[in-house]
Amino acid sequence: MSRFGTIPNSAFFAGAPKLPTIFDEYHQATGSESVVQKGTGLGLLITKKFAELLGGSVSLESEEGVGSKFTLRIPMTYTAGSGPS
């Protein structure tokens, strides 16, 4: 059994070409190439790594005109070594 939370964002659309790299190091997905983003591009990567260390996952669904939905799943109980090696 796992706990999960979903975070909707109606202002952000990743676009199909950006979905495979959205959790990559230093990646910043914007709606426009001319938009300057603040930050390092590490937030989603760190979130994914922590989730995996706890035996969970983080995923993204993104639909143009609707926005994006990030889902974080974490097991209710933690078993040491259950994450990736």
PyMOL Python script that loads the backbone (N, CA, C, O; Angstrom):
from pymol import cmd

cmd.read_pdbstr("""\
ATOM      1  N   MET A   1       0.851  -1.171   0.000  1.00  0.00           N
ATOM      2  CA  MET A   1       0.000   0.000   0.000  1.00  0.00           C
ATOM      3  C   MET A   1       0.899   1.237   0.000  1.00  0.00           C
ATOM      4  O   MET A   1       1.917   1.285   0.690  1.00  0.00           O
ATOM      5  N   SER A   2       0.504   2.222  -0.779  1.00  0.00           N
ATOM      6  CA  SER A   2       1.307   3.445  -0.818  1.00  0.00           C
ATOM      7  C   SER A   2       0.422   4.670  -0.671  1.00  0.00           C
ATOM      8  O   SER A   2      -0.776   4.640  -0.950  1.00  0.00           O
ATOM      9  N   ARG A   3       1.042   5.732  -0.230  1.00  0.00           N
ATOM     10  CA  ARG A   3       0.392   7.042  -0.164  1.00  0.00           C
ATOM     11  C   ARG A   3       0.765   7.774  -1.425  1.00  0.00           C
ATOM     12  O   ARG A   3       1.860   7.600  -1.961  1.00  0.00           O
ATOM     13  N   PHE A   4      -0.145   8.589  -1.895  1.00  0.00           N
ATOM     14  CA  PHE A   4       0.217   9.396  -3.051  1.00  0.00           C
ATOM     15  C   PHE A   4      -0.432  10.760  -2.961  1.00  0.00           C
ATOM     16  O   PHE A   4      -1.462  10.944  -2.313  1.00  0.00           O
ATOM     17  N   GLY A   5       0.191  11.697  -3.621  1.00  0.00           N
ATOM     18  CA  GLY A   5      -0.336  13.046  -3.698  1.00  0.00           C
ATOM     19  C   GLY A   5      -0.196  13.533  -5.117  1.00  0.00           C
ATOM     20  O   GLY A   5       0.775  13.211  -5.801  1.00  0.00           O
ATOM     21  N   THR A   6      -1.156  14.299  -5.557  1.00  0.00           N
ATOM     22  CA  THR A   6      -1.128  14.845  -6.905  1.00  0.00           C
ATOM     23  C   THR A   6      -1.121  16.358  -6.824  1.00  0.00           C
ATOM     24  O   THR A   6      -1.883  16.960  -6.067  1.00  0.00           O
ATOM     25  N   ILE A   7      -0.251  16.961  -7.612  1.00  0.00           N
ATOM     26  CA  ILE A   7      -0.132  18.412  -7.631  1.00  0.00           C
ATOM     27  C   ILE A   7      -0.468  18.898  -9.042  1.00  0.00           C
ATOM     28  O   ILE A   7       0.319  18.698  -9.967  1.00  0.00           O
ATOM     29  N   PRO A   8      -1.637  19.537  -9.215  1.00  0.00           N
ATOM     30  CA  PRO A   8      -1.985  20.060 -10.531  1.00  0.00           C
ATOM     31  C   PRO A   8      -1.335  21.422 -10.771  1.00  0.00           C
ATOM     32  O   PRO A   8      -1.097  22.180  -9.830  1.00  0.00           O
ATOM     33  N   ASN A   9      -1.053  21.718 -12.022  1.00  0.00           N
ATOM     34  CA  ASN A   9      -0.491  23.005 -12.400  1.00  0.00           C
ATOM     35  C   ASN A   9      -1.078  23.381 -13.749  1.00  0.00           C
ATOM     36  O   ASN A   9      -0.623  22.893 -14.783  1.00  0.00           O
ATOM     37  N   SER A  10      -2.087  24.247 -13.746  1.00  0.00           N
ATOM     38  CA  SER A  10      -2.765  24.601 -14.992  1.00  0.00           C
ATOM     39  C   SER A  10      -1.950  25.560 -15.849  1.00  0.00           C
ATOM     40  O   SER A  10      -2.284  25.775 -17.014  1.00  0.00           O
ATOM     41  N   ALA A  11      -0.886  26.143 -15.295  1.00  0.00           N
ATOM     42  CA  ALA A  11      -0.082  27.103 -16.048  1.00  0.00           C
ATOM     43  C   ALA A  11       1.103  26.458 -16.752  1.00  0.00           C
ATOM     44  O   ALA A  11       1.767  27.120 -17.550  1.00  0.00           O
ATOM     45  N   PHE A  12       1.389  25.189 -16.483  1.00  0.00           N
ATOM     46  CA  PHE A  12       2.577  24.542 -17.023  1.00  0.00           C
ATOM     47  C   PHE A  12       2.192  23.412 -17.948  1.00  0.00           C
ATOM     48  O   PHE A  12       1.405  22.541 -17.579  1.00  0.00           O
ATOM     49  N   PHE A  13       2.748  23.421 -19.159  1.00  0.00           N
ATOM     50  CA  PHE A  13       2.564  22.331 -20.106  1.00  0.00           C
ATOM     51  C   PHE A  13       3.933  21.918 -20.610  1.00  0.00           C
ATOM     52  O   PHE A  13       4.637  22.720 -21.223  1.00  0.00           O
ATOM     53  N   ALA A  14       4.317  20.674 -20.357  1.00  0.00           N
ATOM     54  CA  ALA A  14       5.651  20.204 -20.712  1.00  0.00           C
ATOM     55  C   ALA A  14       5.804  19.974 -22.206  1.00  0.00           C
ATOM     56  O   ALA A  14       6.876  20.227 -22.755  1.00  0.00           O
ATOM     57  N   GLY A  15       4.789  19.514 -22.859  1.00  0.00           N
ATOM     58  CA  GLY A  15       4.892  19.197 -24.281  1.00  0.00           C
ATOM     59  C   GLY A  15       5.551  17.848 -24.490  1.00  0.00           C
ATOM     60  O   GLY A  15       6.510  17.507 -23.797  1.00  0.00           O
ATOM     61  N   ALA A  16       5.047  17.088 -25.432  1.00  0.00           N
ATOM     62  CA  ALA A  16       5.524  15.722 -25.661  1.00  0.00           C
ATOM     63  C   ALA A  16       7.035  15.608 -25.846  1.00  0.00           C
ATOM     64  O   ALA A  16       7.631  14.681 -25.298  1.00  0.00           O
ATOM     65  N   PRO A  17       7.687  16.510 -26.596  1.00  0.00           N
ATOM     66  CA  PRO A  17       9.137  16.362 -26.769  1.00  0.00           C
ATOM     67  C   PRO A  17       9.921  16.512 -25.461  1.00  0.00           C
ATOM     68  O   PRO A  17      11.020  15.970 -25.343  1.00  0.00           O
ATOM     69  N   LYS A  18       9.383  17.228 -24.489  1.00  0.00           N
ATOM     70  CA  LYS A  18      10.106  17.481 -23.241  1.00  0.00           C
ATOM     71  C   LYS A  18       9.830  16.433 -22.160  1.00  0.00           C
ATOM     72  O   LYS A  18      10.579  16.350 -21.187  1.00  0.00           O
ATOM     73  N   LEU A  19       8.779  15.637 -22.310  1.00  0.00           N
ATOM     74  CA  LEU A  19       8.413  14.675 -21.269  1.00  0.00           C
ATOM     75  C   LEU A  19       9.528  13.680 -20.934  1.00  0.00           C
ATOM     76  O   LEU A  19       9.758  13.427 -19.752  1.00  0.00           O
ATOM     77  N   PRO A  20      10.232  13.106 -21.916  1.00  0.00           N
ATOM     78  CA  PRO A  20      11.270  12.130 -21.558  1.00  0.00           C
ATOM     79  C   PRO A  20      12.428  12.720 -20.746  1.00  0.00           C
ATOM     80  O   PRO A  20      13.114  11.982 -20.038  1.00  0.00           O
ATOM     81  N   THR A  21      12.656  14.028 -20.836  1.00  0.00           N
ATOM     82  CA  THR A  21      13.809  14.641 -20.162  1.00  0.00           C
ATOM     83  C   THR A  21      13.427  15.507 -18.963  1.00  0.00           C
ATOM     84  O   THR A  21      14.297  16.134 -18.359  1.00  0.00           O
ATOM     85  N   ILE A  22      12.161  15.550 -18.614  1.00  0.00           N
ATOM     86  CA  ILE A  22      11.692  16.479 -17.582  1.00  0.00           C
ATOM     87  C   ILE A  22      12.342  16.222 -16.215  1.00  0.00           C
ATOM     88  O   ILE A  22      12.473  17.151 -15.418  1.00  0.00           O
ATOM     89  N   PHE A  23      12.749  14.983 -15.933  1.00  0.00           N
ATOM     90  CA  PHE A  23      13.361  14.661 -14.648  1.00  0.00           C
ATOM     91  C   PHE A  23      14.890  14.628 -14.738  1.00  0.00           C
ATOM     92  O   PHE A  23      15.555  14.188 -13.801  1.00  0.00           O
ATOM     93  N   ASP A  24      15.444  15.091 -15.856  1.00  0.00           N
ATOM     94  CA  ASP A  24      16.901  15.114 -16.022  1.00  0.00           C
ATOM     95  C   ASP A  24      17.541  16.254 -15.242  1.00  0.00           C
ATOM     96  O   ASP A  24      16.902  17.262 -14.938  1.00  0.00           O
ATOM     97  N   GLU A  25      18.808  16.071 -14.928  1.00  0.00           N
ATOM     98  CA  GLU A  25      19.608  17.060 -14.221  1.00  0.00           C
ATOM     99  C   GLU A  25      19.688  18.362 -15.024  1.00  0.00           C
ATOM    100  O   GLU A  25      19.938  18.337 -16.229  1.00  0.00           O
ATOM    101  N   TYR A  26      19.478  19.480 -14.364  1.00  0.00           N
ATOM    102  CA  TYR A  26      19.575  20.830 -14.921  1.00  0.00           C
ATOM    103  C   TYR A  26      18.555  21.119 -16.025  1.00  0.00           C
ATOM    104  O   TYR A  26      18.723  22.069 -16.790  1.00  0.00           O
ATOM    105  N   HIS A  27      17.512  20.314 -16.109  1.00  0.00           N
ATOM    106  CA  HIS A  27      16.490  20.538 -17.143  1.00  0.00           C
ATOM    107  C   HIS A  27      15.468  21.561 -16.659  1.00  0.00           C
ATOM    108  O   HIS A  27      14.980  21.483 -15.531  1.00  0.00           O
ATOM    109  N   GLN A  28      15.156  22.504 -17.513  1.00  0.00           N
ATOM    110  CA  GLN A  28      14.106  23.481 -17.212  1.00  0.00           C
ATOM    111  C   GLN A  28      13.156  23.520 -18.393  1.00  0.00           C
ATOM    112  O   GLN A  28      13.522  23.971 -19.478  1.00  0.00           O
ATOM    113  N   ALA A  29      11.953  23.053 -18.185  1.00  0.00           N
ATOM    114  CA  ALA A  29      10.944  23.063 -19.241  1.00  0.00           C
ATOM    115  C   ALA A  29      10.102  24.315 -19.107  1.00  0.00           C
ATOM    116  O   ALA A  29       9.516  24.570 -18.055  1.00  0.00           O
ATOM    117  N   THR A  30      10.041  25.083 -20.155  1.00  0.00           N
ATOM    118  CA  THR A  30       9.201  26.275 -20.168  1.00  0.00           C
ATOM    119  C   THR A  30       8.227  26.171 -21.325  1.00  0.00           C
ATOM    120  O   THR A  30       8.412  25.363 -22.235  1.00  0.00           O
ATOM    121  N   GLY A  31       7.217  26.971 -21.287  1.00  0.00           N
ATOM    122  CA  GLY A  31       6.272  27.008 -22.389  1.00  0.00           C
ATOM    123  C   GLY A  31       6.851  27.707 -23.606  1.00  0.00           C
ATOM    124  O   GLY A  31       6.313  27.599 -24.708  1.00  0.00           O
ATOM    125  N   SER A  32       7.939  28.418 -23.407  1.00  0.00           N
ATOM    126  CA  SER A  32       8.544  29.182 -24.489  1.00  0.00           C
ATOM    127  C   SER A  32      10.056  29.160 -24.321  1.00  0.00           C
ATOM    128  O   SER A  32      10.567  29.193 -23.201  1.00  0.00           O
ATOM    129  N   GLU A  33      10.757  29.104 -25.429  1.00  0.00           N
ATOM    130  CA  GLU A  33      12.216  29.109 -25.368  1.00  0.00           C
ATOM    131  C   GLU A  33      12.750  30.479 -24.962  1.00  0.00           C
ATOM    132  O   GLU A  33      13.905  30.588 -24.551  1.00  0.00           O
ATOM    133  N   SER A  34      11.926  31.533 -25.069  1.00  0.00           N
ATOM    134  CA  SER A  34      12.380  32.882 -24.730  1.00  0.00           C
ATOM    135  C   SER A  34      12.157  33.233 -23.261  1.00  0.00           C
ATOM    136  O   SER A  34      12.610  34.280 -22.798  1.00  0.00           O
ATOM    137  N   VAL A  35      11.459  32.361 -22.522  1.00  0.00           N
ATOM    138  CA  VAL A  35      11.185  32.623 -21.108  1.00  0.00           C
ATOM    139  C   VAL A  35      12.399  32.227 -20.280  1.00  0.00           C
ATOM    140  O   VAL A  35      12.904  31.112 -20.404  1.00  0.00           O
ATOM    141  N   VAL A  36      12.865  33.138 -19.439  1.00  0.00           N
ATOM    142  CA  VAL A  36      13.984  32.847 -18.560  1.00  0.00           C
ATOM    143  C   VAL A  36      13.441  32.292 -17.245  1.00  0.00           C
ATOM    144  O   VAL A  36      12.599  32.919 -16.602  1.00  0.00           O
ATOM    145  N   GLN A  37      13.919  31.127 -16.852  1.00  0.00           N
ATOM    146  CA  GLN A  37      13.469  30.489 -15.624  1.00  0.00           C
ATOM    147  C   GLN A  37      14.485  30.726 -14.517  1.00  0.00           C
ATOM    148  O   GLN A  37      15.693  30.727 -14.754  1.00  0.00           O
ATOM    149  N   LYS A  38      13.981  30.927 -13.311  1.00  0.00           N
ATOM    150  CA  LYS A  38      14.854  30.985 -12.150  1.00  0.00           C
ATOM    151  C   LYS A  38      15.015  29.563 -11.637  1.00  0.00           C
ATOM    152  O   LYS A  38      14.175  28.701 -11.898  1.00  0.00           O
ATOM    153  N   GLY A  39      16.087  29.323 -10.916  1.00  0.00           N
ATOM    154  CA  GLY A  39      16.327  28.006 -10.343  1.00  0.00           C
ATOM    155  C   GLY A  39      17.420  27.266 -11.086  1.00  0.00           C
ATOM    156  O   GLY A  39      17.966  27.747 -12.079  1.00  0.00           O
ATOM    157  N   THR A  40      17.723  26.089 -10.579  1.00  0.00           N
ATOM    158  CA  THR A  40      18.834  25.314 -11.124  1.00  0.00           C
ATOM    159  C   THR A  40      18.405  24.187 -12.047  1.00  0.00           C
ATOM    160  O   THR A  40      19.237  23.641 -12.772  1.00  0.00           O
ATOM    161  N   GLY A  41      17.138  23.829 -12.040  1.00  0.00           N
ATOM    162  CA  GLY A  41      16.697  22.693 -12.832  1.00  0.00           C
ATOM    163  C   GLY A  41      16.970  21.369 -12.133  1.00  0.00           C
ATOM    164  O   GLY A  41      17.085  20.334 -12.790  1.00  0.00           O
ATOM    165  N   LEU A  42      17.075  21.393 -10.801  1.00  0.00           N
ATOM    166  CA  LEU A  42      17.350  20.169 -10.041  1.00  0.00           C
ATOM    167  C   LEU A  42      16.169  19.686  -9.214  1.00  0.00           C
ATOM    168  O   LEU A  42      16.198  18.562  -8.714  1.00  0.00           O
ATOM    169  N   GLY A  43      15.133  20.498  -9.053  1.00  0.00           N
ATOM    170  CA  GLY A  43      14.020  20.168  -8.161  1.00  0.00           C
ATOM    171  C   GLY A  43      13.317  18.863  -8.480  1.00  0.00           C
ATOM    172  O   GLY A  43      13.094  18.055  -7.578  1.00  0.00           O
ATOM    173  N   LEU A  44      12.959  18.631  -9.748  1.00  0.00           N
ATOM    174  CA  LEU A  44      12.256  17.405 -10.106  1.00  0.00           C
ATOM    175  C   LEU A  44      13.174  16.198 -10.003  1.00  0.00           C
ATOM    176  O   LEU A  44      12.737  15.117  -9.607  1.00  0.00           O
ATOM    177  N   LEU A  45      14.443  16.371 -10.355  1.00  0.00           N
ATOM    178  CA  LEU A  45      15.409  15.284 -10.227  1.00  0.00           C
ATOM    179  C   LEU A  45      15.558  14.865  -8.765  1.00  0.00           C
ATOM    180  O   LEU A  45      15.539  13.673  -8.457  1.00  0.00           O
ATOM    181  N   ILE A  46      15.706  15.835  -7.866  1.00  0.00           N
ATOM    182  CA  ILE A  46      15.851  15.545  -6.437  1.00  0.00           C
ATOM    183  C   ILE A  46      14.594  14.868  -5.898  1.00  0.00           C
ATOM    184  O   ILE A  46      14.685  13.912  -5.129  1.00  0.00           O
ATOM    185  N   THR A  47      13.429  15.359  -6.298  1.00  0.00           N
ATOM    186  CA  THR A  47      12.163  14.750  -5.880  1.00  0.00           C
ATOM    187  C   THR A  47      12.100  13.294  -6.325  1.00  0.00           C
ATOM    188  O   THR A  47      11.732  12.417  -5.543  1.00  0.00           O
ATOM    189  N   LYS A  48      12.461  13.037  -7.583  1.00  0.00           N
ATOM    190  CA  LYS A  48      12.437  11.669  -8.117  1.00  0.00           C
ATOM    191  C   LYS A  48      13.413  10.774  -7.359  1.00  0.00           C
ATOM    192  O   LYS A  48      13.068   9.645  -7.009  1.00  0.00           O
ATOM    193  N   LYS A  49      14.617  11.258  -7.104  1.00  0.00           N
ATOM    194  CA  LYS A  49      15.631  10.454  -6.399  1.00  0.00           C
ATOM    195  C   LYS A  49      15.174  10.103  -4.987  1.00  0.00           C
ATOM    196  O   LYS A  49      15.311   8.956  -4.562  1.00  0.00           O
ATOM    197  N   PHE A  50      14.630  11.083  -4.252  1.00  0.00           N
ATOM    198  CA  PHE A  50      14.130  10.810  -2.896  1.00  0.00           C
ATOM    199  C   PHE A  50      12.987   9.797  -2.927  1.00  0.00           C
ATOM    200  O   PHE A  50      12.943   8.879  -2.108  1.00  0.00           O
ATOM    201  N   ALA A  51      12.069   9.966  -3.868  1.00  0.00           N
ATOM    202  CA  ALA A  51      10.948   9.028  -3.982  1.00  0.00           C
ATOM    203  C   ALA A  51      11.463   7.614  -4.233  1.00  0.00           C
ATOM    204  O   ALA A  51      10.997   6.663  -3.604  1.00  0.00           O
ATOM    205  N   GLU A  52      12.423   7.470  -5.149  1.00  0.00           N
ATOM    206  CA  GLU A  52      12.973   6.156  -5.466  1.00  0.00           C
ATOM    207  C   GLU A  52      13.727   5.563  -4.281  1.00  0.00           C
ATOM    208  O   GLU A  52      13.649   4.358  -4.045  1.00  0.00           O
ATOM    209  N   LEU A  53      14.454   6.389  -3.533  1.00  0.00           N
ATOM    210  CA  LEU A  53      15.168   5.896  -2.347  1.00  0.00           C
ATOM    211  C   LEU A  53      14.209   5.318  -1.317  1.00  0.00           C
ATOM    212  O   LEU A  53      14.561   4.406  -0.568  1.00  0.00           O
ATOM    213  N   LEU A  54      12.999   5.853  -1.285  1.00  0.00           N
ATOM    214  CA  LEU A  54      11.976   5.372  -0.353  1.00  0.00           C
ATOM    215  C   LEU A  54      11.118   4.257  -0.949  1.00  0.00           C
ATOM    216  O   LEU A  54      10.158   3.807  -0.324  1.00  0.00           O
ATOM    217  N   GLY A  55      11.469   3.812  -2.163  1.00  0.00           N
ATOM    218  CA  GLY A  55      10.717   2.747  -2.813  1.00  0.00           C
ATOM    219  C   GLY A  55       9.493   3.247  -3.549  1.00  0.00           C
ATOM    220  O   GLY A  55       8.601   2.462  -3.873  1.00  0.00           O
ATOM    221  N   GLY A  56       9.437   4.536  -3.818  1.00  0.00           N
ATOM    222  CA  GLY A  56       8.285   5.135  -4.492  1.00  0.00           C
ATOM    223  C   GLY A  56       8.614   5.624  -5.889  1.00  0.00           C
ATOM    224  O   GLY A  56       9.591   5.195  -6.503  1.00  0.00           O
ATOM    225  N   SER A  57       7.782   6.530  -6.379  1.00  0.00           N
ATOM    226  CA  SER A  57       7.965   7.060  -7.725  1.00  0.00           C
ATOM    227  C   SER A  57       7.319   8.436  -7.851  1.00  0.00           C
ATOM    228  O   SER A  57       6.502   8.833  -7.021  1.00  0.00           O
ATOM    229  N   VAL A  58       7.694   9.142  -8.885  1.00  0.00           N
ATOM    230  CA  VAL A  58       7.059  10.409  -9.232  1.00  0.00           C
ATOM    231  C   VAL A  58       6.806  10.360 -10.736  1.00  0.00           C
ATOM    232  O   VAL A  58       7.650   9.888 -11.498  1.00  0.00           O
ATOM    233  N   SER A  59       5.645  10.848 -11.160  1.00  0.00           N
ATOM    234  CA  SER A  59       5.306  10.806 -12.575  1.00  0.00           C
ATOM    235  C   SER A  59       4.653  12.120 -12.999  1.00  0.00           C
ATOM    236  O   SER A  59       4.258  12.933 -12.163  1.00  0.00           O
ATOM    237  N   LEU A  60       4.551  12.308 -14.296  1.00  0.00           N
ATOM    238  CA  LEU A  60       3.992  13.534 -14.864  1.00  0.00           C
ATOM    239  C   LEU A  60       3.039  13.197 -15.989  1.00  0.00           C
ATOM    240  O   LEU A  60       3.350  12.390 -16.865  1.00  0.00           O
ATOM    241  N   GLU A  61       1.883  13.822 -15.957  1.00  0.00           N
ATOM    242  CA  GLU A  61       0.935  13.803 -17.078  1.00  0.00           C
ATOM    243  C   GLU A  61       0.789  15.250 -17.514  1.00  0.00           C
ATOM    244  O   GLU A  61       0.620  16.135 -16.675  1.00  0.00           O
ATOM    245  N   SER A  62       0.852  15.504 -18.818  1.00  0.00           N
ATOM    246  CA  SER A  62       0.772  16.873 -19.301  1.00  0.00           C
ATOM    247  C   SER A  62      -0.097  16.925 -20.550  1.00  0.00           C
ATOM    248  O   SER A  62       0.084  16.147 -21.486  1.00  0.00           O
ATOM    249  N   GLU A  63      -1.045  17.860 -20.544  1.00  0.00           N
ATOM    250  CA  GLU A  63      -1.969  17.983 -21.670  1.00  0.00           C
ATOM    251  C   GLU A  63      -2.083  19.452 -22.070  1.00  0.00           C
ATOM    252  O   GLU A  63      -2.373  20.317 -21.244  1.00  0.00           O
ATOM    253  N   GLU A  64      -1.849  19.712 -23.350  1.00  0.00           N
ATOM    254  CA  GLU A  64      -1.900  21.080 -23.847  1.00  0.00           C
ATOM    255  C   GLU A  64      -3.284  21.679 -23.635  1.00  0.00           C
ATOM    256  O   GLU A  64      -4.296  21.036 -23.914  1.00  0.00           O
ATOM    257  N   GLY A  65      -3.324  22.910 -23.143  1.00  0.00           N
ATOM    258  CA  GLY A  65      -4.573  23.600 -22.885  1.00  0.00           C
ATOM    259  C   GLY A  65      -5.177  23.280 -21.522  1.00  0.00           C
ATOM    260  O   GLY A  65      -6.091  23.968 -21.067  1.00  0.00           O
ATOM    261  N   VAL A  66      -4.668  22.240 -20.874  1.00  0.00           N
ATOM    262  CA  VAL A  66      -5.168  21.831 -19.563  1.00  0.00           C
ATOM    263  C   VAL A  66      -4.110  22.090 -18.497  1.00  0.00           C
ATOM    264  O   VAL A  66      -4.404  22.648 -17.440  1.00  0.00           O
ATOM    265  N   GLY A  67      -2.876  21.679 -18.785  1.00  0.00           N
ATOM    266  CA  GLY A  67      -1.776  21.833 -17.840  1.00  0.00           C
ATOM    267  C   GLY A  67      -1.146  20.497 -17.516  1.00  0.00           C
ATOM    268  O   GLY A  67      -1.248  19.546 -18.291  1.00  0.00           O
ATOM    269  N   SER A  68      -0.504  20.428 -16.386  1.00  0.00           N
ATOM    270  CA  SER A  68       0.233  19.231 -15.989  1.00  0.00           C
ATOM    271  C   SER A  68      -0.184  18.760 -14.611  1.00  0.00           C
ATOM    272  O   SER A  68      -0.716  19.520 -13.801  1.00  0.00           O
ATOM    273  N   LYS A  69       0.075  17.474 -14.366  1.00  0.00           N
ATOM    274  CA  LYS A  69      -0.234  16.885 -13.069  1.00  0.00           C
ATOM    275  C   LYS A  69       0.951  16.002 -12.664  1.00  0.00           C
ATOM    276  O   LYS A  69       1.283  15.033 -13.347  1.00  0.00           O
ATOM    277  N   PHE A  70       1.571  16.355 -11.553  1.00  0.00           N
ATOM    278  CA  PHE A  70       2.662  15.573 -11.002  1.00  0.00           C
ATOM    279  C   PHE A  70       2.088  14.676  -9.910  1.00  0.00           C
ATOM    280  O   PHE A  70       1.310  15.141  -9.076  1.00  0.00           O
ATOM    281  N   THR A  71       2.463  13.397  -9.903  1.00  0.00           N
ATOM    282  CA  THR A  71       1.989  12.461  -8.888  1.00  0.00           C
ATOM    283  C   THR A  71       3.187  11.832  -8.186  1.00  0.00           C
ATOM    284  O   THR A  71       4.092  11.304  -8.832  1.00  0.00           O
ATOM    285  N   LEU A  72       3.180  11.894  -6.861  1.00  0.00           N
ATOM    286  CA  LEU A  72       4.227  11.325  -6.024  1.00  0.00           C
ATOM    287  C   LEU A  72       3.632  10.159  -5.252  1.00  0.00           C
ATOM    288  O   LEU A  72       2.634  10.325  -4.552  1.00  0.00           O
ATOM    289  N   ARG A  73       4.230   8.985  -5.372  1.00  0.00           N
ATOM    290  CA  ARG A  73       3.785   7.789  -4.652  1.00  0.00           C
ATOM    291  C   ARG A  73       4.901   7.332  -3.726  1.00  0.00           C
ATOM    292  O   ARG A  73       6.040   7.144  -4.153  1.00  0.00           O
ATOM    293  N   ILE A  74       4.562   7.156  -2.451  1.00  0.00           N
ATOM    294  CA  ILE A  74       5.510   6.715  -1.432  1.00  0.00           C
ATOM    295  C   ILE A  74       4.875   5.544  -0.671  1.00  0.00           C
ATOM    296  O   ILE A  74       3.722   5.650  -0.252  1.00  0.00           O
ATOM    297  N   PRO A  75       5.596   4.430  -0.481  1.00  0.00           N
ATOM    298  CA  PRO A  75       5.032   3.317   0.280  1.00  0.00           C
ATOM    299  C   PRO A  75       4.695   3.733   1.715  1.00  0.00           C
ATOM    300  O   PRO A  75       5.371   4.582   2.296  1.00  0.00           O
ATOM    301  N   MET A  76       3.667   3.141   2.269  1.00  0.00           N
ATOM    302  CA  MET A  76       3.261   3.433   3.647  1.00  0.00           C
ATOM    303  C   MET A  76       4.307   2.934   4.642  1.00  0.00           C
ATOM    304  O   MET A  76       4.492   3.527   5.705  1.00  0.00           O
ATOM    305  N   THR A  77       4.982   1.851   4.297  1.00  0.00           N
ATOM    306  CA  THR A  77       6.054   1.326   5.148  1.00  0.00           C
ATOM    307  C   THR A  77       7.334   1.285   4.341  1.00  0.00           C
ATOM    308  O   THR A  77       7.316   1.034   3.136  1.00  0.00           O
ATOM    309  N   TYR A  78       8.435   1.531   5.011  1.00  0.00           N
ATOM    310  CA  TYR A  78       9.726   1.554   4.347  1.00  0.00           C
ATOM    311  C   TYR A  78      10.504   0.298   4.693  1.00  0.00           C
ATOM    312  O   TYR A  78      10.604  -0.066   5.864  1.00  0.00           O
ATOM    313  N   THR A  79      11.055  -0.366   3.688  1.00  0.00           N
ATOM    314  CA  THR A  79      11.914  -1.507   3.881  1.00  0.00           C
ATOM    315  C   THR A  79      13.291  -1.112   3.389  1.00  0.00           C
ATOM    316  O   THR A  79      13.457  -0.756   2.222  1.00  0.00           O
ATOM    317  N   ALA A  80      14.283  -1.172   4.271  1.00  0.00           N
ATOM    318  CA  ALA A  80      15.642  -0.785   3.895  1.00  0.00           C
ATOM    319  C   ALA A  80      16.073  -1.546   2.649  1.00  0.00           C
ATOM    320  O   ALA A  80      15.903  -2.761   2.547  1.00  0.00           O
ATOM    321  N   GLY A  81      16.634  -0.800   1.708  1.00  0.00           N
ATOM    322  CA  GLY A  81      17.105  -1.409   0.473  1.00  0.00           C
ATOM    323  C   GLY A  81      16.031  -1.604  -0.570  1.00  0.00           C
ATOM    324  O   GLY A  81      16.278  -2.265  -1.579  1.00  0.00           O
ATOM    325  N   SER A  82      14.831  -1.047  -0.362  1.00  0.00           N
ATOM    326  CA  SER A  82      13.745  -1.239  -1.321  1.00  0.00           C
ATOM    327  C   SER A  82      13.857  -0.330  -2.534  1.00  0.00           C
ATOM    328  O   SER A  82      13.204  -0.558  -3.553  1.00  0.00           O
ATOM    329  N   GLY A  83      14.698   0.714  -2.422  1.00  0.00           N
ATOM    330  CA  GLY A  83      14.897   1.641  -3.534  1.00  0.00           C
ATOM    331  C   GLY A  83      15.921   1.090  -4.518  1.00  0.00           C
ATOM    332  O   GLY A  83      16.408  -0.027  -4.345  1.00  0.00           O
ATOM    333  N   PRO A  84      16.251   1.863  -5.549  1.00  0.00           N
ATOM    334  CA  PRO A  84      17.233   1.410  -6.542  1.00  0.00           C
ATOM    335  C   PRO A  84      18.619   1.301  -5.933  1.00  0.00           C
ATOM    336  O   PRO A  84      18.937   2.006  -4.975  1.00  0.00           O
ATOM    337  N   SER A  85      19.447   0.421  -6.484  1.00  0.00           N
ATOM    338  CA  SER A  85      20.814   0.286  -5.955  1.00  0.00           C
ATOM    339  C   SER A  85      21.747   1.294  -6.544  1.00  0.00           C
ATOM    340  O   SER A  85      22.929   1.314  -6.204  1.00  0.00           O
TER     341      SER A  85
END
""", "prot")
cmd.dss("prot")
cmd.show_as("cartoon", "prot")
cmd.util.cbc("prot")
cmd.orient("prot")
